[in-house]
């Protein structure tokens, strides 16, 4: 933790308190993918969901609404999770599908795709030759992964992302764990997507307690969005200031938490 930042209580150690919040209410569970359901890995395609976590998600979906809210493209994360009956919100919520014909493509997002392609080309020209850099062209974003890059090249990558972002004022630069991202400069993010889903799924009621589990900077938008009505859970070994209420150390603890949450929800039924 950052010096002076209070340590969050463990989500696993707080299940009795969480069960009290759920008494007489329903749960709706929103989950990030990378770093939350799977460990952080060197390359995005290596983040494979374990059979045990998939079984937990199947059990969870049988007792409450479950949505995967990821920065990955929706088709990508849907193909990785492979669990029917879930809501899949890709590209930080720009692309959403779910049971019952739920289908939302952010109306303004599509017009940014040519700009994102151009930005990706420009970044490729500047840093594409650096060993270890991975430029990921997403439907509604460009991600520049530098986990495998030697430290000496990091300032060059940082400067290149800044230059390209500055040349395209329609885009905004965001970050995460060993990744930079350029996204449309729109007031839309994971938090907005969660609030939209609560309304679209008829869950925007006092008797619903939304949970959000995430591990990274982009998940803070969702933690803030539900802070006054739900429960945010940070999945990280240690973390600085956050709007989450509880902490889980890794995806293994996240699975244990979800398993116990299933028992709790079944008990409230």
Phi and psi restraints in degrees (value plus and minus 20) as a CYANA .aco file:
   2 UNK   PHI     -84.1   -44.1
   2 UNK   PSI     117.9   157.9
   3 UNK   PHI     -71.7   -31.7
   3 UNK   PSI     112.2   152.2
   4 UNK   PHI      69.2   109.2
   4 UNK   PSI     -28.2    11.8
   5 UNK   PHI    -108.7   -68.7
   5 UNK   PSI     102.7   142.7
   6 UNK   PHI     -81.4   -41.4
   6 UNK   PSI     122.1   162.1
   7 UNK   PHI     -93.6   -53.6
   7 UNK   PSI     112.4   152.4
   8 UNK   PHI     -93.5   -53.5
   8 UNK   PSI     127.1   167.1
   9 UNK   PHI     -88.0   -48.0
   9 UNK   PSI     129.7   169.7
  10 UNK   PHI     -88.2   -48.2
  10 UNK   PSI     113.2   153.2
  11 UNK   PHI     -82.7   -42.7
  11 UNK   PSI     -55.8   -15.8
  12 UNK   PHI     -88.9   -48.9
  12 UNK   PSI     -56.4   -16.4
  13 UNK   PHI     -99.3   -59.3
  13 UNK   PSI     -26.8    13.2
  14 UNK   PHI    -132.2   -92.2
  14 UNK   PSI      -2.0    38.0
  15 UNK   PHI     -84.3   -44.3
  15 UNK   PSI     -50.9   -10.9
  16 UNK   PHI     -85.5   -45.5
  16 UNK   PSI     -63.1   -23.1
  17 UNK   PHI     -84.6   -44.6
  17 UNK   PSI     -61.9   -21.9
  18 UNK   PHI     -85.6   -45.6
  18 UNK   PSI     -58.9   -18.9
  19 UNK   PHI     -81.9   -41.9
  19 UNK   PSI     -56.2   -16.2
  20 UNK   PHI     -83.4   -43.4
  20 UNK   PSI     -59.1   -19.1
  21 UNK   PHI     -83.4   -43.4
  21 UNK   PSI     -51.2   -11.2
  22 UNK   PHI    -107.3   -67.3
  22 UNK   PSI     -29.8    10.2
  23 UNK   PHI     -75.3   -35.3
  23 UNK   PSI     100.7   140.7
  24 UNK   PHI      54.5    94.5
  24 UNK   PSI      -9.4    30.6
  25 UNK   PHI    -146.4  -106.4
  25 UNK   PSI     153.1   193.1
  26 UNK   PHI    -128.7   -88.7
  26 UNK   PSI     132.2   172.2
  27 UNK   PHI    -123.8   -83.8
  27 UNK   PSI     126.6   166.6
  28 UNK   PHI    -151.1  -111.1
  28 UNK   PSI     106.1   146.1
  29 UNK   PHI    -134.9   -94.9
  29 UNK   PSI     104.6   144.6
  30 UNK   PHI    -135.0   -95.0
  30 UNK   PSI     111.3   151.3
  31 UNK   PHI    -152.0  -112.0
  31 UNK   PSI     108.8   148.8
  32 UNK   PHI     -90.3   -50.3
  32 UNK   PSI     146.2   186.2
  33 UNK   PHI    -123.4   -83.4
  33 UNK   PSI     -93.3   -53.3
  34 UNK   PHI     -85.4   -45.4
  34 UNK   PSI     106.8   146.8
  35 UNK   PHI      64.6   104.6
  35 UNK   PSI     -30.6     9.4
  36 UNK   PHI    -133.7   -93.7
  36 UNK   PSI     -74.8   -34.8
  37 UNK   PHI    -112.8   -72.8
  37 UNK   PSI     -43.3    -3.3
  38 UNK   PHI    -153.4  -113.4
  38 UNK   PSI     133.5   173.5
  39 UNK   PHI     -86.2   -46.2
  39 UNK   PSI     134.8   174.8
  40 UNK   PHI     -87.4   -47.4
  40 UNK   PSI     112.4   152.4
  41 UNK   PHI    -145.3  -105.3
  41 UNK   PSI     153.7   193.7
  42 UNK   PHI     -91.1   -51.1
  42 UNK   PSI     -50.7   -10.7
  43 UNK   PHI    -154.9  -114.9
  43 UNK   PSI     122.5   162.5
  44 UNK   PHI     -75.0   -35.0
  44 UNK   PSI     -56.3   -16.3
  45 UNK   PHI     -91.2   -51.2
  45 UNK   PSI     -30.2     9.8
  46 UNK   PHI    -109.8   -69.8
  46 UNK   PSI     -23.6    16.4
  47 UNK   PHI    -103.4   -63.4
  47 UNK   PSI      59.9    99.9
  48 UNK   PHI    -116.1   -76.1
  48 UNK   PSI     112.9   152.9
  49 UNK   PHI     -91.5   -51.5
  49 UNK   PSI     114.0   154.0
  50 UNK   PHI     -94.2   -54.2
  50 UNK   PSI     135.9   175.9
  51 UNK   PHI     -80.6   -40.6
  51 UNK   PSI     -55.9   -15.9
  52 UNK   PHI     -86.1   -46.1
  52 UNK   PSI     -63.0   -23.0
  53 UNK   PHI     -87.7   -47.7
  53 UNK   PSI     -58.4   -18.4
  54 UNK   PHI     -82.5   -42.5
  54 UNK   PSI     -61.0   -21.0
  55 UNK   PHI     -83.2   -43.2
  55 UNK   PSI     -59.2   -19.2
  56 UNK   PHI     -83.1   -43.1
  56 UNK   PSI     -62.9   -22.9
  57 UNK   PHI     -83.7   -43.7
  57 UNK   PSI     -58.1   -18.1
  58 UNK   PHI     -83.9   -43.9
  58 UNK   PSI     -62.3   -22.3
  59 UNK   PHI     -85.5   -45.5
  59 UNK   PSI     -61.1   -21.1
  60 UNK   PHI     -84.5   -44.5
  60 UNK   PSI     -62.1   -22.1
  61 UNK   PHI     -85.9   -45.9
  61 UNK   PSI     -39.7     0.3
  62 UNK   PHI     -97.9   -57.9
  62 UNK   PSI     -36.3     3.7
  63 UNK   PHI    -137.8   -97.8
  63 UNK   PSI     -32.1     7.9
  64 UNK   PHI    -182.0  -142.0
  64 UNK   PSI     150.3   190.3
  65 UNK   PHI     -90.3   -50.3
  65 UNK   PSI     113.0   153.0
  66 UNK   PHI    -148.4  -108.4
  66 UNK   PSI     111.2   151.2
  67 UNK   PHI    -148.9  -108.9
  67 UNK   PSI     115.5   155.5
  68 UNK   PHI    -115.1   -75.1
  68 UNK   PSI     102.0   142.0
  69 UNK   PHI    -138.6   -98.6
  69 UNK   PSI      83.5   123.5
  70 UNK   PHI    -147.2  -107.2
  70 UNK   PSI     134.5   174.5
  71 UNK   PHI     -97.1   -57.1
  71 UNK   PSI     -34.8     5.2
  72 UNK   PHI     -87.4   -47.4
  72 UNK   PSI     138.6   178.6
  73 UNK   PHI     -78.4   -38.4
  73 UNK   PSI     125.3   165.3
  74 UNK   PHI     -79.4   -39.4
  74 UNK   PSI     -64.9   -24.9
  75 UNK   PHI     -82.7   -42.7
  75 UNK   PSI     -54.0   -14.0
  76 UNK   PHI     -84.2   -44.2
  76 UNK   PSI     -74.0   -34.0
  77 UNK   PHI     -89.7   -49.7
  77 UNK   PSI     -53.5   -13.5
  78 UNK   PHI     -82.6   -42.6
  78 UNK   PSI     -60.8   -20.8
  79 UNK   PHI     -89.4   -49.4
  79 UNK   PSI     -47.8    -7.8
  80 UNK   PHI     -98.9   -58.9
  80 UNK   PSI     -58.1   -18.1
  81 UNK   PHI    -100.2   -60.2
  81 UNK   PSI     -68.5   -28.5
  82 UNK   PHI      36.0    76.0
  82 UNK   PSI      27.8    67.8
  83 UNK   PHI    -143.6  -103.6
  83 UNK   PSI     102.4   142.4
  84 UNK   PHI     -92.2   -52.2
  84 UNK   PSI     133.0   173.0
  85 UNK   PHI      66.8   106.8
  85 UNK   PSI     -19.6    20.4
  86 UNK   PHI    -114.6   -74.6
  86 UNK   PSI     137.8   177.8
  87 UNK   PHI    -109.8   -69.8
  87 UNK   PSI     115.6   155.6
  88 UNK   PHI    -137.8   -97.8
  88 UNK   PSI      96.5   136.5
  89 UNK   PHI    -133.5   -93.5
  89 UNK   PSI      84.0   124.0
  90 UNK   PHI    -118.1   -78.1
  90 UNK   PSI     150.8   190.8
  91 UNK   PHI      33.3    73.3
  91 UNK   PSI      25.3    65.3
  92 UNK   PHI      39.5    79.5
  92 UNK   PSI       6.7    46.7
  93 UNK   PHI      77.8   117.8
  93 UNK   PSI     -14.3    25.7
  94 UNK   PHI     -95.0   -55.0
  94 UNK   PSI     -39.4     0.6
  95 UNK   PHI    -157.7  -117.7
  95 UNK   PSI      90.1   130.1
  96 UNK   PHI    -149.5  -109.5
  96 UNK   PSI     112.6   152.6
  97 UNK   PHI    -155.4  -115.4
  97 UNK   PSI     137.8   177.8
  98 UNK   PHI    -189.4  -149.4
  98 UNK   PSI     159.6   199.6
  99 UNK   PHI     -79.6   -39.6
  99 UNK   PSI     136.7   176.7
 100 UNK   PHI      52.8    92.8
 100 UNK   PSI       2.0    42.0
 101 UNK   PHI      62.2   102.2
 101 UNK   PSI      -8.9    31.1
 102 UNK   PHI     -80.5   -40.5
 102 UNK   PSI     106.0   146.0
 103 UNK   PHI    -177.5  -137.5
 103 UNK   PSI      95.8   135.8
 104 UNK   PHI    -156.9  -116.9
 104 UNK   PSI     101.3   141.3
 105 UNK   PHI    -131.3   -91.3
 105 UNK   PSI     105.0   145.0
 106 UNK   PHI     -77.7   -37.7
 106 UNK   PSI     103.9   143.9
 107 UNK   PHI     -78.9   -38.9
 107 UNK   PSI     -61.6   -21.6
 108 UNK   PHI    -105.3   -65.3
 108 UNK   PSI     -39.3     0.7
 109 UNK   PHI     -80.9   -40.9
 109 UNK   PSI     -56.7   -16.7
 110 UNK   PHI     -80.4   -40.4
 110 UNK   PSI     -52.7   -12.7
 111 UNK   PHI     -93.0   -53.0
 111 UNK   PSI     -30.3     9.7
 112 UNK   PHI    -108.9   -68.9
 112 UNK   PSI     -29.2    10.8
 113 UNK   PHI     -82.5   -42.5
 113 UNK   PSI     -62.5   -22.5
 114 UNK   PHI     -82.2   -42.2
 114 UNK   PSI     -55.6   -15.6
 115 UNK   PHI     -87.0   -47.0
 115 UNK   PSI     -60.6   -20.6
 116 UNK   PHI     -85.1   -45.1
 116 UNK   PSI     -59.1   -19.1
 117 UNK   PHI     -82.0   -42.0
 117 UNK   PSI     -64.6   -24.6
 118 UNK   PHI     -82.9   -42.9
 118 UNK   PSI     -63.1   -23.1
 119 UNK   PHI     -82.4   -42.4
 119 UNK   PSI     -60.4   -20.4
 120 UNK   PHI     -82.8   -42.8
 120 UNK   PSI     -61.0   -21.0
 121 UNK   PHI     -81.3   -41.3
 121 UNK   PSI     -62.3   -22.3
 122 UNK   PHI     -87.8   -47.8
 122 UNK   PSI     -58.9   -18.9
 123 UNK   PHI     -87.6   -47.6
 123 UNK   PSI     -60.7   -20.7
 124 UNK   PHI     -77.2   -37.2
 124 UNK   PSI     -63.1   -23.1
 125 UNK   PHI     -84.0   -44.0
 125 UNK   PSI     -55.9   -15.9
 126 UNK   PHI    -100.8   -60.8
 126 UNK   PSI     -61.4   -21.4
 127 UNK   PHI    -150.5  -110.5
 127 UNK   PSI     -16.9    23.1
 128 UNK   PHI     -79.4   -39.4
 128 UNK   PSI     -43.7    -3.7
 129 UNK   PHI    -105.6   -65.6
 129 UNK   PSI     -24.2    15.8
 130 UNK   PHI     -96.3   -56.3
 130 UNK   PSI     109.4   149.4
 131 UNK   PHI     -83.6   -43.6
 131 UNK   PSI     109.8   149.8
 132 UNK   PHI      76.3   116.3
 132 UNK   PSI     -38.7     1.3
 133 UNK   PHI     -92.8   -52.8
 133 UNK   PSI     120.6   160.6
 134 UNK   PHI    -148.9  -108.9
 134 UNK   PSI      97.7   137.7
 135 UNK   PHI    -122.8   -82.8
 135 UNK   PSI      94.1   134.1
 136 UNK   PHI    -125.6   -85.6
 136 UNK   PSI      96.7   136.7
 137 UNK   PHI    -110.7   -70.7
 137 UNK   PSI      87.0   127.0
 138 UNK   PHI    -119.3   -79.3
 138 UNK   PSI     150.4   190.4
 139 UNK   PHI     -83.6   -43.6
 139 UNK   PSI     -59.6   -19.6
 140 UNK   PHI    -145.4  -105.4
 140 UNK   PSI       2.8    42.8
 141 UNK   PHI    -186.6  -146.6
 141 UNK   PSI     145.5   185.5
 142 UNK   PHI    -143.5  -103.5
 142 UNK   PSI     105.0   145.0
 143 UNK   PHI    -129.6   -89.6
 143 UNK   PSI     115.6   155.6
 144 UNK   PHI    -137.6   -97.6
 144 UNK   PSI      81.7   121.7
 145 UNK   PHI    -108.1   -68.1
 145 UNK   PSI     113.3   153.3
 146 UNK   PHI    -150.0  -110.0
 146 UNK   PSI       0.9    40.9
 147 UNK   PHI     -79.8   -39.8
 147 UNK   PSI     -53.7   -13.7
 148 UNK   PHI    -117.5   -77.5
 148 UNK   PSI     -10.6    29.4
 149 UNK   PHI    -111.2   -71.2
 149 UNK   PSI     118.9   158.9
 150 UNK   PHI     -84.0   -44.0
 150 UNK   PSI     124.1   164.1
 151 UNK   PHI     -74.0   -34.0
 151 UNK   PSI     -54.3   -14.3
 152 UNK   PHI     -83.5   -43.5
 152 UNK   PSI     -41.8    -1.8
 153 UNK   PHI    -114.8   -74.8
 153 UNK   PSI     -28.2    11.8
 154 UNK   PHI     -82.9   -42.9
 154 UNK   PSI     -61.5   -21.5
 155 UNK   PHI     -79.4   -39.4
 155 UNK   PSI     -56.2   -16.2
 156 UNK   PHI     -85.3   -45.3
 156 UNK   PSI     -60.8   -20.8
 157 UNK   PHI     -87.4   -47.4
 157 UNK   PSI     -64.3   -24.3
 158 UNK   PHI     -77.9   -37.9
 158 UNK   PSI     -65.0   -25.0
 159 UNK   PHI     -85.9   -45.9
 159 UNK   PSI     -59.7   -19.7
 160 UNK   PHI     -83.8   -43.8
 160 UNK   PSI     -62.3   -22.3
 161 UNK   PHI     -83.9   -43.9
 161 UNK   PSI     -61.2   -21.2
 162 UNK   PHI     -81.2   -41.2
 162 UNK   PSI     -64.7   -24.7
 163 UNK   PHI     -82.1   -42.1
 163 UNK   PSI     -66.3   -26.3
 164 UNK   PHI     -88.1   -48.1
 164 UNK   PSI     -60.7   -20.7
 165 UNK   PHI     -81.9   -41.9
 165 UNK   PSI     -60.4   -20.4
 166 UNK   PHI     -86.7   -46.7
 166 UNK   PSI     -50.1   -10.1
 167 UNK   PHI     -98.4   -58.4
 167 UNK   PSI     -33.3     6.7
 168 UNK   PHI    -149.4  -109.4
 168 UNK   PSI      62.3   102.3
 169 UNK   PHI     -83.2   -43.2
 169 UNK   PSI     -30.0    10.0
 170 UNK   PHI     -97.0   -57.0
 170 UNK   PSI     -30.4     9.6
 171 UNK   PHI    -131.5   -91.5
 171 UNK   PSI     137.2   177.2
 172 UNK   PHI    -146.5  -106.5
 172 UNK   PSI     126.4   166.4
 173 UNK   PHI    -111.7   -71.7
 173 UNK   PSI     111.5   151.5
 174 UNK   PHI    -149.8  -109.8
 174 UNK   PSI     155.2   195.2
 175 UNK   PHI    -160.4  -120.4
 175 UNK   PSI    -199.4  -159.4
 176 UNK   PHI    -190.9  -150.9
 176 UNK   PSI    -178.4  -138.4
 177 UNK   PHI     -95.3   -55.3
 177 UNK   PSI      83.2   123.2
 178 UNK   PHI      38.3    78.3
 178 UNK   PSI      17.9    57.9
 179 UNK   PHI    -171.3  -131.3
 179 UNK   PSI     120.8   160.8
 180 UNK   PHI    -126.2   -86.2
 180 UNK   PSI     133.2   173.2
 181 UNK   PHI    -161.8  -121.8
 181 UNK   PSI     120.1   160.1
 182 UNK   PHI    -128.7   -88.7
 182 UNK   PSI     106.5   146.5
 183 UNK   PHI    -153.1  -113.1
 183 UNK   PSI     140.4   180.4
 184 UNK   PHI     -76.5   -36.5
 184 UNK   PSI     118.6   158.6
 185 UNK   PHI    -101.7   -61.7
 185 UNK   PSI      52.2    92.2
 186 UNK   PHI    -144.3  -104.3
 186 UNK   PSI     131.8   171.8
 187 UNK   PHI    -100.3   -60.3
 187 UNK   PSI      46.5    86.5
 188 UNK   PHI    -166.2  -126.2
 188 UNK   PSI     110.8   150.8
 189 UNK   PHI    -179.5  -139.5
 189 UNK   PSI    -193.2  -153.2
 190 UNK   PHI     -80.1   -40.1
 190 UNK   PSI     -57.3   -17.3
 191 UNK   PHI     -83.8   -43.8
 191 UNK   PSI     -65.3   -25.3
 192 UNK   PHI     -81.9   -41.9
 192 UNK   PSI     -59.2   -19.2
 193 UNK   PHI     -84.5   -44.5
 193 UNK   PSI     -60.8   -20.8
 194 UNK   PHI     -83.7   -43.7
 194 UNK   PSI     -64.1   -24.1
 195 UNK   PHI     -84.1   -44.1
 195 UNK   PSI     -59.1   -19.1
 196 UNK   PHI     -82.4   -42.4
 196 UNK   PSI     -62.3   -22.3
 197 UNK   PHI     -87.3   -47.3
 197 UNK   PSI     -59.4   -19.4
 198 UNK   PHI     -77.9   -37.9
 198 UNK   PSI     -60.9   -20.9
 199 UNK   PHI     -93.5   -53.5
 199 UNK   PSI     -65.1   -25.1
 200 UNK   PHI     -85.0   -45.0
 200 UNK   PSI     -50.8   -10.8
 201 UNK   PHI    -115.4   -75.4
 201 UNK   PSI      -9.5    30.5
 202 UNK   PHI      37.4    77.4
 202 UNK   PSI      23.6    63.6
 203 UNK   PHI    -134.6   -94.6
 203 UNK   PSI     -13.4    26.6
 204 UNK   PHI    -105.3   -65.3
 204 UNK   PSI      45.4    85.4
 205 UNK   PHI    -155.6  -115.6
 205 UNK   PSI     135.1   175.1
 206 UNK   PHI     -82.2   -42.2
 206 UNK   PSI     -42.2    -2.2
 207 UNK   PHI    -108.2   -68.2
 207 UNK   PSI     -10.5    29.5
 208 UNK   PHI    -133.2   -93.2
 208 UNK   PSI     109.1   149.1
 209 UNK   PHI    -128.2   -88.2
 209 UNK   PSI      87.7   127.7
 210 UNK   PHI    -100.4   -60.4
 210 UNK   PSI     116.4   156.4
 211 UNK   PHI    -130.0   -90.0
 211 UNK   PSI     123.6   163.6
 212 UNK   PHI    -154.7  -114.7
 212 UNK   PSI     104.5   144.5
 213 UNK   PHI    -132.3   -92.3
 213 UNK   PSI     104.1   144.1
 214 UNK   PHI    -175.6  -135.6
 214 UNK   PSI     149.6   189.6
 215 UNK   PHI    -148.6  -108.6
 215 UNK   PSI     -21.8    18.2
 216 UNK   PHI    -156.9  -116.9
 216 UNK   PSI     158.9   198.9
 217 UNK   PHI     -76.5   -36.5
 217 UNK   PSI     -62.1   -22.1
 218 UNK   PHI     -89.0   -49.0
 218 UNK   PSI     -38.8     1.2
 219 UNK   PHI     -97.8   -57.8
 219 UNK   PSI     -36.3     3.7
 220 UNK   PHI     -81.2   -41.2
 220 UNK   PSI     -52.8   -12.8
 221 UNK   PHI     -79.3   -39.3
 221 UNK   PSI     -59.9   -19.9
 222 UNK   PHI     -93.1   -53.1
 222 UNK   PSI     -59.9   -19.9
 223 UNK   PHI     -77.6   -37.6
 223 UNK   PSI     -64.5   -24.5
 224 UNK   PHI     -86.5   -46.5
 224 UNK   PSI     -57.4   -17.4
 225 UNK   PHI     -83.6   -43.6
 225 UNK   PSI     -53.3   -13.3
 226 UNK   PHI    -126.5   -86.5
 226 UNK   PSI     -13.4    26.6
 227 UNK   PHI     -77.2   -37.2
 227 UNK   PSI     -53.5   -13.5
 228 UNK   PHI    -108.5   -68.5
 228 UNK   PSI     -24.6    15.4
 229 UNK   PHI    -157.1  -117.1
 229 UNK   PSI     -35.1     4.9
 230 UNK   PHI    -153.9  -113.9
 230 UNK   PSI    -178.8  -138.8
 231 UNK   PHI    -151.8  -111.8
 231 UNK   PSI      94.0   134.0
 232 UNK   PHI    -115.2   -75.2
 232 UNK   PSI     116.0   156.0
 233 UNK   PHI    -147.9  -107.9
 233 UNK   PSI      97.0   137.0
 234 UNK   PHI    -105.0   -65.0
 234 UNK   PSI     111.0   151.0
 235 UNK   PHI    -127.1   -87.1
 235 UNK   PSI      78.0   118.0
 236 UNK   PHI    -185.8  -145.8
 236 UNK   PSI     128.8   168.8
 237 UNK   PHI     -83.4   -43.4
 237 UNK   PSI     -63.4   -23.4
 238 UNK   PHI    -173.5  -133.5
 238 UNK   PSI     138.5   178.5
 239 UNK   PHI    -175.3  -135.3
 239 UNK   PSI     125.7   165.7
 240 UNK   PHI     -98.7   -58.7
 240 UNK   PSI    -169.3  -129.3
 241 UNK   PHI     -78.8   -38.8
 241 UNK   PSI     113.7   153.7
 242 UNK   PHI    -169.4  -129.4
 242 UNK   PSI     135.4   175.4
 243 UNK   PHI    -112.1   -72.1
 243 UNK   PSI     -17.2    22.8
 244 UNK   PHI     -91.4   -51.4
 244 UNK   PSI     138.6   178.6
 245 UNK   PHI    -121.1   -81.1
 245 UNK   PSI     -49.3    -9.3
 246 UNK   PHI    -151.4  -111.4
 246 UNK   PSI     145.5   185.5
 247 UNK   PHI    -147.1  -107.1
 247 UNK   PSI     118.1   158.1
 248 UNK   PHI    -145.2  -105.2
 248 UNK   PSI     121.3   161.3
 249 UNK   PHI     -97.5   -57.5
 249 UNK   PSI     -48.3    -8.3
 250 UNK   PHI    -185.0  -145.0
 250 UNK   PSI     154.5   194.5
 251 UNK   PHI     -80.1   -40.1
 251 UNK   PSI     -46.0    -6.0
 252 UNK   PHI     -84.1   -44.1
 252 UNK   PSI     -64.3   -24.3
 253 UNK   PHI     -88.1   -48.1
 253 UNK   PSI     -53.1   -13.1
 254 UNK   PHI     -82.7   -42.7
 254 UNK   PSI     -61.2   -21.2
 255 UNK   PHI     -85.8   -45.8
 255 UNK   PSI     -62.3   -22.3
 256 UNK   PHI     -81.6   -41.6
 256 UNK   PSI     -60.2   -20.2
 257 UNK   PHI     -82.5   -42.5
 257 UNK   PSI     -65.1   -25.1
 258 UNK   PHI     -85.8   -45.8
 258 UNK   PSI     -57.7   -17.7
 259 UNK   PHI     -81.7   -41.7
 259 UNK   PSI     -62.6   -22.6
 260 UNK   PHI     -91.2   -51.2
 260 UNK   PSI     -52.2   -12.2
 261 UNK   PHI     -86.0   -46.0
 261 UNK   PSI     -59.5   -19.5
 262 UNK   PHI     -78.3   -38.3
 262 UNK   PSI     -66.3   -26.3
 263 UNK   PHI     -80.1   -40.1
 263 UNK   PSI     -60.6   -20.6
 264 UNK   PHI     -85.3   -45.3
 264 UNK   PSI     -66.3   -26.3
 265 UNK   PHI     -82.6   -42.6
 265 UNK   PSI     -63.5   -23.5
 266 UNK   PHI     -81.9   -41.9
 266 UNK   PSI     -54.4   -14.4
 267 UNK   PHI     -88.6   -48.6
 267 UNK   PSI     -54.6   -14.6
 268 UNK   PHI     -92.7   -52.7
 268 UNK   PSI     -41.4    -1.4
